[in-house]
C-alpha cells in the first residue's frame, strides 16, 4: 500500500505537493468502503482505467470504425495507461482526466 497516499487519505486537504486532491479523495473512499484491503485500495484506479478502455472503443466507433477497428484500438491502447490501473497513484486519474476531459479534472 502506498503509505503517504494512505496517510493523506485519512487527512484530506484541497492541495498536496505530490498530487492533486482527487487521488486522496478516492483513497479515502476506498478506505471507508473496503478498509485496509490492498485490493480494495486499488479498486478505483482499476475502475477508472476500465472506463477509459470502454471510452476508447466508443470513440473509435464514433469515428466510423467497425468492430475490428474498435477492438484494435482498445488493444493498441498505451500499456502505460492500462498498467496505471494496477496501482493506486495519481497517474491513473491524471491520464484519465487529461485524455477525456471530464468536468472535474485536476
N, C-alpha and C positions, 0 to 999 in steps of 0.2 A: 504494500500500500504506500502511496506517496505521502510521506509524513507531513511535509509542510502544507500540502493541499488539505490533508485531513485536519490539521490544526486550524487552518484558515476557514474550513467549512464549519467548524464549531464556533468561530468568532467572525461572523460575516461583516463586511465593510464594503463601501462603494468603490474602493480603489485599492489595488495591490500593486506592488512594484513589479512582480514577476508575471502577472497575468491579469486579464480583465475580470470583472466581478461575476460574470455569469458562470465561470468554471467552479468557484467555491459554492455558488448557489446550487448547482447540480450536485456537488459533493455533499452539501448539507441535506438536500432532498434524499439522496441515496442513503445517507447515514440514518435519517429518520425512518425511511421505509424498510431498509434491509439490515440495519445495524452495522457492525464492522466486517461484514462478509466481503471478501475481495471480489467475488463475482458480482455482488450487488453494487459494489462501489464503481465497477466498470460498466454497469448496465446502460447508463445514459449515454456514455461515449459510444458504445456499440450501437445503440438505438439511433443516434444522430447519423452515424455512418451508414446504417441500413437505409434510413430515409434518403440520404444523399444518393445512394446507389439506385433507388427507385426513381428519384427525380432525374437522374442521368438518363435512364431508359425512357422516361416520359419526354424529356427534351429531344431525344433522338426521334421519337415518334412524331413530335410536333414539327420537326423539320422535314417530315416526309419519309422517314426511314421505316422499312418494314420490320418484321420480327427479327430477321437475321441482323439487320443494322443495329437494332436496339440491343440485342444480345452481344454483338461485337463491341458496341460502345461501353456496355457495362463491364465486359471482360477486360477491355483495354483501359479502364479507368486507372489512374495512377495508384500504384501499390502503396504509396506513402499515405494516402487518404484512407485506404482500406485498413492498413496496419495501424493507423491512428486510433481506430476504434477499439483496439485491444488494450489500450492503456487509458486511464483517466488523467488526461492532461489538457492544457489549454489548446493545444494544436488541433484536437478533434473538433472543437467547437469553432475555432477561428477559421479553419479551412471551410467548414460548412457555411459560416456567415459570409466569408469572402466570395464563395462560389455561387451562392444562391440568393444572397441579399434579402433575408427576412426583415420585417420591420424593426426588430430589436437586434441589431448586430453591433457587438462591441469588439 
